[in-house]
Amino acid sequence: MPVPTTNTNKKPLKKIFNYQWITSNMNFFLFLCFLGVLYIANGHVADKTLRNINKTNNELKQLQYQYKTLKSEVMFKSEEAQVIKSVEPMGLKVSKEMPQRLQLEKK
């Protein structure tokens, strides 16, 4: 019974990758290289955009904390007791009398 032999001849492969075939498909290779460069550049731009978004979110959180802190300080300082304490060194006091209403005289 004969044993089938495998063909180890590499000639068909050499016929495919010869100089003429490579030069005739140079435009396709350049196109593939261009797509590869675009793919890598797109990844870098996406990473940069995500870093900018995260940086902006962190800045926004810090500004929100500052706003809440300042708002609570203003609310505390605008209470009647705190206002009285802050103007006491200037000699201002709360009036015990009722305010008087001024009226314009009619001509």
Secondary structure, DSSP 8 states (H G I E B T S, - for coil): ----------HHHHHHTSHHHHHHTHHHHHHHHHHHHHHHHHHHHHHHHHHHHHHHHHHHHHHHHHHHHHHHHHHHHTSHHHHHHHHGGGT-----S----------
